[in-house]
Amino acid sequence: MWEILALLALALAGWTLFEALRAREAAIRVTREACSRHGLQLLDDTVQGVKLRLARDGEGVVRLRRWFVFDFSDDGVNRRAGSVVMLGAEVESMQLEPYRLQ
């Protein structure tokens, strides 16, 4: 009996890890596209997960809401902060620290 519970726990852990990596990759893709669209440079070419909560989407389904932060540069010298919020694998919001338009 405990073997079955151990296998279920292992499967749940694997699924959770897979979903976390999928959301992180989606956040990286979205930030890369946004930086490219605005003529910015995504620094370190990655995002960092900082917060995780349960939330409901527009249809009432419970999903994980993940907050990621990243750094970008508008001129190659300044380091500015941005954040992206993912609900499941979908982007909920994105914010960029104010920067000077060229």
DSSP file (Angstrom, degrees, kcal/mol; ACC not computed):
  #  RESIDUE AA STRUCTURE BP1 BP2  ACC     N-H-->O    O-->H-N    N-H-->O    O-->H-N    TCO  KAPPA ALPHA  PHI   PSI    X-CA   Y-CA   Z-CA
    1    1 A M     >        0   0    0      0, 0.0     4,-1.7     0, 0.0     3,-0.3   0.000 360.0 360.0 360.0 -45.1    0.0    0.0    0.0
    2    2 A W  H  >  +     0   0    0      1,-0.2     4,-2.3     2,-0.2     5,-0.1   0.787 360.0  61.8 -68.3 -24.4    2.7    2.5    0.9
    3    3 A E  H  > S+     0   0    0      2,-0.2     4,-2.3     1,-0.2    -1,-0.2   0.901 103.2  49.3 -64.8 -39.8    4.5    1.7   -2.4
    4    4 A I  H  > S+     0   0    0     -3,-0.3     4,-2.4     2,-0.2    -2,-0.2   0.914 111.2  49.1 -65.1 -42.9    1.4    3.0   -4.3
    5    5 A L  H  X S+     0   0    0     -4,-1.7     4,-2.4     1,-0.2    -1,-0.2   0.890 110.5  51.1 -63.6 -38.4    1.4    6.2   -2.2
    6    6 A A  H  X S+     0   0    0     -4,-2.3     4,-2.2     2,-0.2    -2,-0.2   0.905 110.7  48.3 -65.3 -41.0    5.1    6.7   -2.8
    7    7 A L  H  X S+     0   0    0     -4,-2.3     4,-2.5     2,-0.2    -2,-0.2   0.893 111.9  49.5 -66.4 -39.5    4.6    6.3   -6.6
    8    8 A L  H  X S+     0   0    0     -4,-2.4     4,-2.4     2,-0.2    -2,-0.2   0.903 111.2  49.1 -64.8 -41.2    1.6    8.7   -6.5
    9    9 A A  H  X S+     0   0    0     -4,-2.4     4,-2.2     2,-0.2    -2,-0.2   0.897 111.8  49.3 -64.8 -40.1    3.7   11.2   -4.6
   10   10 A L  H  X S+     0   0    0     -4,-2.2     4,-2.3     2,-0.2    -2,-0.2   0.902 111.3  49.1 -65.5 -41.7    6.6   10.8   -7.1
   11   11 A A  H  X S+     0   0    0     -4,-2.5     4,-2.4     2,-0.2    -2,-0.2   0.902 111.3  49.7 -64.4 -40.9    4.2   11.3  -10.0
   12   12 A L  H  X S+     0   0    0     -4,-2.4     4,-2.4     2,-0.2    -2,-0.2   0.898 110.8  49.6 -64.5 -40.9    2.7   14.4   -8.4
   13   13 A A  H  X S+     0   0    0     -4,-2.2     4,-2.2     2,-0.2    -2,-0.2   0.903 111.6  48.9 -64.6 -41.1    6.2   15.8   -7.8
   14   14 A G  H  X S+     0   0    0     -4,-2.3     4,-2.4     2,-0.2    -2,-0.2   0.909 111.8  48.5 -64.7 -42.6    7.2   15.1  -11.4
   15   15 A W  H  X S+     0   0    0     -4,-2.4     4,-2.5     2,-0.2    -2,-0.2   0.913 111.2  50.6 -63.4 -43.1    4.0   16.8  -12.8
   16   16 A T  H  X S+     0   0    0     -4,-2.4     4,-2.2     1,-0.2    -2,-0.2   0.909 111.5  47.8 -62.1 -43.2    4.6   19.8  -10.6
   17   17 A L  H  X S+     0   0    0     -4,-2.2     4,-2.3     2,-0.2    -1,-0.2   0.913 111.2  50.9 -64.1 -43.4    8.2   20.2  -11.8
   18   18 A F  H  X S+     0   0    0     -4,-2.4     4,-2.2     1,-0.2    -2,-0.2   0.921 111.7  47.2 -60.9 -45.2    7.1   19.8  -15.4
   19   19 A E  H  X S+     0   0    0     -4,-2.5     4,-2.4     2,-0.2    -1,-0.2   0.879 110.9  52.2 -65.0 -38.6    4.4   22.5  -15.0
   20   20 A A  H  X S+     0   0    0     -4,-2.2     4,-2.2     2,-0.2    -1,-0.2   0.913 111.4  46.2 -64.5 -42.4    6.9   24.8  -13.3
   21   21 A L  H  X S+     0   0    0     -4,-2.3     4,-2.5     2,-0.2    -2,-0.2   0.877 111.5  52.3 -67.5 -37.4    9.4   24.5  -16.1
   22   22 A R  H  X S+     0   0    0     -4,-2.2     4,-2.0    -5,-0.2    -2,-0.2   0.916 111.3  46.1 -64.9 -43.0    6.7   25.0  -18.7
   23   23 A A  H  X S+     0   0    0     -4,-2.4     4,-2.2     2,-0.2    -2,-0.2   0.894 112.8  50.7 -66.4 -39.7    5.5   28.2  -17.0
   24   24 A R  H  X S+     0   0    0     -4,-2.2     4,-2.4     2,-0.2    -2,-0.2   0.923 110.2  48.8 -64.6 -44.7    9.1   29.5  -16.7
   25   25 A E  H  X S+     0   0    0     -4,-2.5     4,-2.4     1,-0.2    -1,-0.2   0.887 111.3  50.3 -62.7 -38.7    9.9   28.8  -20.3
   26   26 A A  H  X S+     0   0    0     -4,-2.0     4,-2.4     2,-0.2    -1,-0.2   0.901 110.1  50.5 -65.2 -39.9    6.7   30.6  -21.4
   27   27 A A  H  X S+     0   0    0     -4,-2.2     4,-2.4     2,-0.2    -2,-0.2   0.892 110.6  49.1 -65.1 -39.8    7.7   33.6  -19.1
   28   28 A I  H  X S+     0   0    0     -4,-2.4     4,-2.5     2,-0.2    -2,-0.2   0.928 111.8  48.9 -64.3 -44.8   11.2   33.7  -20.7
   29   29 A R  H  X S+     0   0    0     -4,-2.4     4,-2.3     1,-0.2    -2,-0.2   0.915 112.7  47.6 -61.1 -44.1    9.7   33.6  -24.2
   30   30 A V  H  X S+     0   0    0     -4,-2.4     4,-2.5     2,-0.2    -2,-0.2   0.913 113.6  46.4 -66.0 -43.5    7.2   36.4  -23.4
   31   31 A T  H  X S+     0   0    0     -4,-2.4     4,-2.6     2,-0.2     5,-0.2   0.891 111.6  52.1 -67.6 -38.0    9.8   38.6  -21.9
   32   32 A R  H  X S+     0   0    0     -4,-2.5     4,-2.2    -5,-0.2    -2,-0.2   0.926 112.2  46.0 -62.0 -44.6   12.2   38.0  -24.8
   33   33 A E  H  X S+     0   0    0     -4,-2.3     4,-2.5     2,-0.2    -2,-0.2   0.905 113.3  49.2 -64.9 -42.0    9.5   39.0  -27.2
   34   34 A A  H  X S+     0   0    0     -4,-2.5     4,-1.8     2,-0.2    -2,-0.2   0.918 112.0  48.0 -65.2 -43.2    8.5   42.1  -25.3
   35   35 A C  H  <>S+     0   0    0     -4,-2.6     5,-3.5     1,-0.2     4,-0.5   0.915 113.3  48.0 -64.0 -41.8   12.1   43.3  -25.0
   36   36 A S  H ><5S+     0   0    0     -4,-2.2     3,-0.9    -5,-0.2    -2,-0.2   0.912 110.2  52.0 -63.9 -42.6   12.6   42.7  -28.7
   37   37 A R  H 3<5S+     0   0    0     -4,-2.5    -1,-0.2     1,-0.2    -2,-0.2   0.836 115.5  41.1 -63.2 -34.4    9.4   44.6  -29.6
   38   38 A H  T 3<5S-     0   0    0     -4,-1.8    -1,-0.2    -5,-0.2    -2,-0.2   0.350 115.9-110.0 -97.6   4.9   10.4   47.6  -27.4
   39   39 A G  T < 5S+     0   0    0     -3,-0.9     2,-0.2    -4,-0.5    -3,-0.2   0.831  73.0 136.6  72.2  32.2   14.1   47.6  -28.5
   40   40 A L      < -     0   0    0     -5,-3.5     2,-0.5    -6,-0.2    -1,-0.2  -0.666  53.8-122.6-108.7 164.7   15.3   46.5  -25.1
   41   41 A Q  E     -A   73   0A   0     32,-2.5    32,-2.2    -2,-0.2     2,-0.7  -0.941  16.3-139.5-110.4 122.5   17.9   44.0  -24.0
   42   42 A L  E >   -A   72   0A   0     -2,-0.5     3,-0.6    30,-0.2    30,-0.2  -0.715  26.6-140.6 -78.5 114.0   16.9   41.1  -21.8
   43   43 A L  G >  S+     0   0    0     28,-2.0     3,-0.9    -2,-0.7    28,-0.5  -0.512  78.2   5.7 -80.8 146.1   19.8   40.7  -19.4
   44   44 A D  G 3  S-     0   0    0      1,-0.2    -1,-0.2    -2,-0.2     3,-0.1   0.379 101.9-112.5  63.3  -3.2   21.0   37.3  -18.2
   45   45 A D  G <  S+     0   0    0     -3,-0.6     2,-0.3    26,-0.2    -1,-0.2   0.807  86.0  83.4  51.8  36.9   18.4   35.9  -20.8
   46   46 A T    <   -     0   0    0     -3,-0.9    25,-0.4    25,-0.2     2,-0.3  -0.954  66.6-129.5-155.5 172.2   16.3   34.4  -18.0
   47   47 A V        -     0   0    0     -2,-0.3     2,-0.5    23,-0.1    23,-0.2  -0.877  17.6-137.5-124.5 160.8   13.6   35.1  -15.4
   48   48 A Q  E     -B   69   0A   0     21,-2.7    21,-2.5    -2,-0.3     2,-0.3  -0.982  15.6-130.9-123.7 125.4   13.5   34.3  -11.7
   49   49 A G  E     +B   68   0A   0     -2,-0.5    19,-0.2    19,-0.2     3,-0.1  -0.578  33.8 163.4 -73.1 130.8   10.5   32.9   -9.9
   50   50 A V  E     +     0   0A   0     17,-2.9     2,-0.3     1,-0.3    18,-0.2   0.577  56.8  24.3-123.8 -16.8    9.7   34.9   -6.7
   51   51 A K  E     -B   67   0A   0     16,-1.2    16,-2.3     2,-0.0     2,-0.3  -0.998  51.1-170.4-154.9 148.4    6.1   34.0   -5.7
   52   52 A L  E     +B   66   0A   0     -2,-0.3     2,-0.3    14,-0.2    14,-0.2  -0.982  17.1 157.6-144.9 127.5    3.6   31.2   -6.1
   53   53 A R  E     -B   65   0A   0     12,-2.3    12,-3.7    -2,-0.3     2,-0.3  -0.962  40.8-108.2-143.8 159.3   -0.1   31.2   -5.2
   54   54 A L  E     +B   64   0A   0     -2,-0.3     2,-0.3    10,-0.2    10,-0.2  -0.732  46.4 162.7 -84.7 140.6   -3.4   29.4   -6.1
   55   55 A A  E     -B   63   0A   0      8,-2.8     8,-3.7    -2,-0.3     2,-0.4  -0.975  35.5-114.4-152.9 161.5   -5.8   31.5   -8.1
   56   56 A R  E     -B   62   0A   0     -2,-0.3     6,-0.2     6,-0.2     2,-0.1  -0.820  25.9-140.7-101.2 140.9   -8.9   31.1  -10.3
   57   57 A D    >   -     0   0    0      4,-2.2     3,-1.8    -2,-0.4    -1,-0.1  -0.185  43.4 -79.4 -85.0-173.0   -8.9   31.9  -13.9
   58   58 A G  T 3  S+     0   0    0      1,-0.3    -1,-0.1     2,-0.1    -2,-0.0   0.720 132.1  50.6 -62.8 -22.6  -11.7   33.5  -15.8
   59   59 A E  T 3  S-     0   0    0      2,-0.1    -1,-0.3     0, 0.0     3,-0.1   0.393 120.1-106.1 -96.4   2.0  -13.6   30.2  -16.0
   60   60 A G  S <  S+     0   0    0     -3,-1.8     2,-0.3     1,-0.3    -2,-0.1   0.516  71.9 142.6  88.1   6.0  -13.3   29.5  -12.3
   61   61 A V        -     0   0    0      1,-0.1    -4,-2.2    -5,-0.0     2,-0.4  -0.644  54.6-118.9 -81.9 134.7  -10.7   26.8  -12.7
   62   62 A V  E     +B   56   0A   0     -2,-0.3     2,-0.3    -6,-0.2    -6,-0.2  -0.596  45.4 162.8 -75.7 127.5   -8.0   26.8   -9.9
   63   63 A R  E     -B   55   0A   0     -8,-3.7    -8,-2.8    -2,-0.4     2,-0.5  -0.854  42.1 -94.9-135.4 169.8   -4.5   27.3  -11.4
   64   64 A L  E     -B   54   0A   0     -2,-0.3    24,-2.9   -10,-0.2     2,-0.6  -0.793  29.7-152.1 -90.4 130.1   -1.1   28.4  -10.1
   65   65 A R  E     -BC  53  87A   0    -12,-3.7   -12,-2.3    -2,-0.5     2,-0.4  -0.912  17.0-169.0-100.7 122.7   -0.3   32.1  -10.3
   66   66 A R  E     -BC  52  86A   0     20,-2.9    20,-3.0    -2,-0.6     2,-0.5  -0.930  11.8-152.6-117.6 136.4    3.5   32.6  -10.6
   67   67 A W  E     -BC  51  85A   0    -16,-2.3   -17,-2.9    -2,-0.4   -16,-1.2  -0.918  16.1-176.2-106.2 129.9    5.4   35.8  -10.3
   68   68 A F  E     -BC  49  84A   0     16,-2.7    16,-2.4    -2,-0.5     2,-0.3  -0.949   8.5-158.0-123.6 146.2    8.7   36.1  -12.2
   69   69 A V  E     +BC  48  83A   0    -21,-2.5   -21,-2.7    -2,-0.4     2,-0.3  -0.888  14.2 173.1-119.4 155.6   11.2   39.0  -12.2
   70   70 A F  E     - C   0  82A   0     12,-2.3    12,-2.5    -2,-0.3     2,-0.4  -0.961  25.5-122.6-152.8 165.2   13.8   39.9  -14.8
   71   71 A D  E     + C   0  81A   0    -28,-0.5   -28,-2.0   -25,-0.4     2,-0.3  -0.905  28.1 174.7-114.6 143.9   16.3   42.6  -15.6
   72   72 A F  E     -AC  42  80A   0      8,-2.6     8,-3.4    -2,-0.4     2,-0.4  -0.925  18.7-140.3-140.3 166.3   16.5   44.5  -18.9
   73   73 A S  E     -A   41   0A   0    -32,-2.2   -32,-2.5    -2,-0.3     6,-0.1  -0.991   8.7-167.2-131.8 138.9   18.5   47.4  -20.2
   74   74 A D  S    S+     0   0    0     -2,-0.4    -1,-0.1   -34,-0.2     5,-0.1   0.685  95.4  17.8 -94.3 -21.5   17.4   50.2  -22.4
   75   75 A D  S    S-     0   0    0      3,-0.3    -1,-0.1   -34,-0.1     4,-0.1   0.324 106.4-103.8-132.1   6.1   20.9   51.5  -23.4
   76   76 A G  S    S+     0   0    0      2,-0.3     3,-0.1   -35,-0.1   -36,-0.0   0.355 112.7  62.0  86.0  -7.0   23.2   48.6  -22.6
   77   77 A V  S    S+     0   0    0      1,-0.1     2,-0.1     0, 0.0    -1,-0.1   0.739  85.6  71.1-114.6 -49.8   24.5   50.3  -19.4
   78   78 A N        -     0   0    0      1,-0.0     2,-0.6     0, 0.0    -2,-0.3  -0.437  66.9-146.0 -74.4 144.0   21.5   50.7  -17.1
   79   79 A R        +     0   0    0     -2,-0.1     2,-0.3    -6,-0.1    -6,-0.2  -0.958  23.5 179.7-110.7 118.3   20.0   47.7  -15.4
   80   80 A R  E     -C   72   0A   0     -8,-3.4    -8,-2.6    -2,-0.6     2,-0.3  -0.820  21.0-122.1-118.8 158.5   16.2   48.0  -14.9
   81   81 A A  E     +C   71   0A   0     -2,-0.3    16,-2.4   -10,-0.2     2,-0.3  -0.724  27.1 172.9-104.3 149.3   13.7   45.6  -13.4
   82   82 A G  E     -CD  70  96A   0    -12,-2.5   -12,-2.3    -2,-0.3     2,-0.3  -0.937  11.6-155.4-142.6 166.0   10.6   44.0  -14.9
   83   83 A S  E     -CD  69  95A   0     12,-2.6    12,-2.8    -2,-0.3     2,-0.4  -0.991   3.7-163.7-144.6 152.6    8.1   41.4  -13.8
   84   84 A V  E     -CD  68  94A   0    -16,-2.4   -16,-2.7    -2,-0.3     2,-0.5  -0.999   9.4-151.9-136.2 137.4    5.7   39.0  -15.4
   85   85 A V  E     -CD  67  93A   0      8,-2.9     7,-3.5    -2,-0.4     8,-1.4  -0.947  12.1-164.0-112.2 125.8    2.7   37.2  -13.8
   86   86 A M  E     -CD  66  91A   0    -20,-3.0   -20,-2.9    -2,-0.5     2,-0.7  -0.914  11.0-161.2-111.0 134.4    1.7   33.9  -15.2
   87   87 A L  E >  S-CD  65  90A   0      3,-2.9     3,-1.6    -2,-0.4     2,-0.5  -0.930  77.7 -42.5-112.2 104.0   -1.7   32.2  -14.5
   88   88 A G  T 3  S-     0   0    0    -24,-2.9   -22,-0.1    -2,-0.7    -2,-0.1  -0.675 123.6 -30.9  70.3-124.2   -1.1   28.6  -15.5
   89   89 A A  T 3  S+     0   0    0     -2,-0.5     2,-0.3    -3,-0.1    -1,-0.2   0.247 121.8  95.3-106.8  11.0    0.9   28.9  -18.7
   90   90 A E  E <  S-D   87   0A   0     -3,-1.6    -3,-2.9     1,-0.0     2,-0.4  -0.794  79.4-113.7-105.2 144.9   -0.8   32.1  -19.8
   91   91 A V  E     +D   86   0A   0     -2,-0.3    -5,-0.2    -5,-0.2     3,-0.1  -0.613  30.6 176.9 -75.3 127.6    0.5   35.7  -19.2
   92   92 A E  E     -     0   0A   0     -7,-3.5     2,-0.3    -2,-0.4    -6,-0.2   0.816  64.7 -17.7 -96.6 -42.9   -1.7   37.6  -16.9
   93   93 A S  E     -D   85   0A   0     -8,-1.4    -8,-2.9     2,-0.0    -1,-0.4  -0.990  51.2-157.9-159.4 159.9    0.3   40.8  -16.7
   94   94 A M  E     -D   84   0A   0     -2,-0.3     2,-0.4   -10,-0.2   -10,-0.2  -0.996   9.3-170.9-142.4 138.8    3.8   42.3  -17.4
   95   95 A Q  E     -D   83   0A   0    -12,-2.8   -12,-2.6    -2,-0.3     2,-0.4  -0.991   3.9-164.2-132.2 140.6    5.4   45.4  -16.0
   96   96 A L  E     -D   82   0A   0     -2,-0.4   -14,-0.2   -14,-0.2     3,-0.1  -0.973  30.0-112.2-121.4 137.8    8.6   47.2  -16.9
   97   97 A E        -     0   0    0    -16,-2.4   -17,-0.1    -2,-0.4   -15,-0.0  -0.402  52.8 -89.0 -60.6 141.0   10.4   49.8  -14.8
   98   98 A P        +     0   0    0      0, 0.0     2,-0.3     0, 0.0    -1,-0.1  -0.227  54.6 177.9 -56.7 142.1   10.1   53.2  -16.5
   99   99 A Y        -     0   0    0     -3,-0.1     2,-0.4   -19,-0.1    -3,-0.0  -0.956  34.8 -92.0-143.3 160.2   12.9   53.9  -19.0
  100  100 A R        -     0   0    0     -2,-0.3     2,-0.3     1,-0.0     0, 0.0  -0.584  36.7-132.4 -78.8 129.0   13.8   56.8  -21.3
  101  101 A L              0   0    0     -2,-0.4    -1,-0.0     1,-0.1   -27,-0.0  -0.619 360.0 360.0 -78.5 139.2   12.4   56.4  -24.8
  102  102 A Q              0   0    0     -2,-0.3    -1,-0.1   -28,-0.1    -2,-0.0   0.432 360.0 360.0 -91.1 360.0   15.0   57.1  -27.5
